[in-house]
């Protein structure tokens, strides 16, 4: 048995919770990537379903995060060191045996959480772009309807005289 100065059980429990947390973040990351695809393909029904799944996934991940924070706080407090710097900072000053147990799980959670944050930011920007497109198309249609109540316009969103309408088409 490796002598760590900590209860090996609590260190392994913390490692297990970190791995569980990473699993939730990986599921959320996969869902976030799928949502980006759904936005570009204009799959509104799919987005609605994904949003529900994302809410459920966030609730589950948050519960595991809270468990991890409590367990990490207990482990750090029992080590007699300052806990204000967080688990990663605390881990740097621990003996190699403790680092061997926790370093990989901590880094994998950080990596996946960072990737999830970046994907969510890209999705936020994509959603804003899509909303801007909808607003732009609505403004064009309002202008065309005010100029020509029959609502006939050409492919350049200009009123047409031949009563054949066109379709606006823009993609994200």
C-alpha positions as CSV (number, residue, x, y, z in Angstrom):
1,X,0.0,0.0,0.0
2,X,1.3,3.5,-0.9
3,X,1.7,5.8,2.1
4,X,0.0,9.1,1.2
5,X,-0.8,10.6,4.6
6,X,-4.4,10.5,3.5
7,X,-7.1,7.9,3.7
8,X,-6.4,6.0,0.4
9,X,-10.2,5.2,0.4
10,X,-11.1,8.9,0.3
11,X,-8.5,9.6,-2.4
12,X,-9.8,6.7,-4.5
13,X,-13.4,7.9,-3.8
14,X,-12.4,11.3,-5.1
15,X,-10.8,9.8,-8.1
16,X,-14.0,7.8,-8.8
17,X,-16.2,10.9,-8.5
18,X,-13.9,12.8,-10.8
19,X,-14.2,10.1,-13.4
20,X,-18.0,10.1,-13.0
21,X,-18.0,13.9,-13.5
22,X,-15.8,13.6,-16.6
23,X,-18.3,11.1,-18.0
24,X,-21.2,13.5,-17.5
25,X,-19.2,16.3,-19.2
26,X,-18.3,14.0,-22.1
27,X,-22.0,13.3,-22.6
28,X,-22.8,17.0,-22.5
29,X,-20.0,17.7,-24.9
30,X,-21.4,15.1,-27.4
31,X,-24.8,16.7,-27.0
32,X,-23.5,20.2,-27.5
33,X,-21.7,19.2,-30.7
34,X,-24.9,17.6,-31.9
35,X,-26.8,20.8,-31.1
36,X,-24.4,22.7,-33.3
37,X,-25.2,20.4,-36.2
38,X,-28.9,20.8,-35.5
39,X,-28.6,24.6,-35.6
40,X,-26.9,24.5,-39.0
41,X,-29.5,22.1,-40.4
42,X,-32.3,24.2,-38.9
43,X,-33.7,21.1,-37.0
44,X,-35.9,23.0,-34.5
45,X,-37.7,20.0,-33.2
46,X,-34.4,18.2,-32.6
47,X,-33.0,21.3,-30.9
48,X,-36.0,21.4,-28.5
49,X,-35.4,17.7,-27.6
50,X,-31.7,18.3,-27.2
51,X,-32.3,21.3,-24.9
52,X,-34.4,19.0,-22.7
53,X,-31.6,16.4,-22.6
54,X,-29.1,19.1,-22.0
55,X,-31.1,20.3,-19.0
56,X,-31.2,16.8,-17.6
57,X,-27.5,16.2,-18.2
58,X,-26.6,19.5,-16.5
59,X,-28.7,18.6,-13.5
60,X,-26.9,15.2,-13.2
61,X,-23.4,16.8,-13.8
62,X,-24.1,19.5,-11.2
63,X,-25.0,16.9,-8.6
64,X,-21.7,15.0,-9.2
65,X,-19.8,18.3,-9.2
66,X,-21.2,19.1,-5.8
67,X,-20.2,15.7,-4.5
68,X,-16.7,16.2,-5.9
69,X,-16.4,19.6,-4.3
70,X,-17.4,18.3,-0.9
71,X,-15.2,15.3,-1.1
72,X,-12.2,17.3,-2.3
73,X,-12.8,19.9,0.5
74,X,-12.8,17.1,3.0
75,X,-9.6,15.5,1.6
76,X,-7.8,18.9,1.5
77,X,-9.0,19.8,5.0
78,X,-7.8,16.5,6.4
79,X,-4.4,17.2,4.9
80,X,-4.0,20.2,7.1
81,X,-3.4,22.5,4.2
82,X,-5.2,25.6,2.9
83,X,-8.1,24.7,0.7
84,X,-8.7,28.2,-0.8
85,X,-6.5,27.5,-3.8
86,X,-8.7,24.6,-5.1
87,X,-8.0,21.0,-5.8
88,X,-5.5,21.6,-8.7
89,X,-3.4,24.0,-6.6
90,X,-3.6,21.7,-3.6
91,X,-2.6,18.7,-5.6
92,X,0.7,20.4,-6.8
93,X,2.0,20.4,-3.3
94,X,1.1,16.8,-2.5
95,X,3.4,13.8,-2.4
96,X,3.9,11.9,-5.6
97,X,1.7,9.0,-4.3
98,X,-1.3,11.4,-4.0
99,X,-0.6,13.0,-7.3
100,X,-0.4,9.5,-8.9
101,X,-4.0,8.8,-7.7
102,X,-5.6,12.2,-8.6
103,X,-3.5,14.0,-11.3
104,X,-5.0,12.2,-14.3
105,X,-8.6,12.4,-13.2
106,X,-8.3,16.1,-12.4
107,X,-6.6,16.9,-15.7
108,X,-9.2,14.8,-17.7
109,X,-12.1,16.7,-16.0
110,X,-10.4,20.0,-16.7
111,X,-9.8,19.1,-20.4
112,X,-13.3,17.9,-21.1
113,X,-14.9,20.8,-19.2
114,X,-12.7,23.3,-21.2
115,X,-13.8,21.6,-24.5
116,X,-17.4,21.7,-23.4
117,X,-17.1,25.4,-22.6
118,X,-15.5,26.2,-26.0
119,X,-18.3,24.2,-27.8
120,X,-21.0,26.0,-25.8
121,X,-19.4,29.3,-26.7
122,X,-19.3,28.3,-30.4
123,X,-23.0,27.2,-30.2
124,X,-23.9,30.5,-28.5
125,X,-22.3,32.4,-31.4
126,X,-24.0,30.2,-33.9
127,X,-27.4,30.7,-32.3
128,X,-26.8,34.5,-32.3
129,X,-25.9,34.3,-36.0
130,X,-29.0,32.3,-36.7
131,X,-31.2,34.8,-34.8
132,X,-29.6,37.6,-36.8
133,X,-30.4,35.8,-40.0
134,X,-34.0,35.4,-39.0
135,X,-34.3,39.1,-38.0
136,X,-32.7,40.1,-41.3
137,X,-35.0,37.9,-43.3
138,X,-38.0,39.1,-41.4
139,X,-37.0,42.7,-42.1
140,X,-36.7,42.0,-45.8
141,X,-40.1,40.3,-45.8
142,X,-41.7,43.2,-43.9
143,X,-40.2,45.7,-46.4
144,X,-41.4,43.7,-49.4
145,X,-44.9,43.4,-47.9
146,X,-45.1,47.1,-47.3
147,X,-44.0,47.9,-50.8
148,X,-46.1,45.1,-52.4
149,X,-48.9,43.8,-50.2
150,X,-49.2,40.8,-52.6
151,X,-45.9,39.8,-51.2
152,X,-44.2,39.0,-54.5
153,X,-40.5,39.5,-54.6
154,X,-37.6,38.2,-56.6
155,X,-34.5,36.3,-55.6
156,X,-32.8,39.5,-54.6
157,X,-35.7,40.3,-52.2
158,X,-36.9,43.1,-54.5
159,X,-40.6,43.5,-55.5
160,X,-41.4,41.7,-58.7
161,X,-43.9,42.7,-61.3
162,X,-44.6,39.3,-62.7
163,X,-46.4,38.0,-59.6
164,X,-43.9,35.2,-59.2
165,X,-42.3,35.2,-55.7
166,X,-38.9,34.1,-54.9
167,X,-37.4,32.5,-51.8
168,X,-34.7,33.9,-49.6
169,X,-32.0,31.3,-48.9
170,X,-29.1,31.9,-46.5
171,X,-27.2,29.3,-44.6
172,X,-25.2,29.4,-41.4
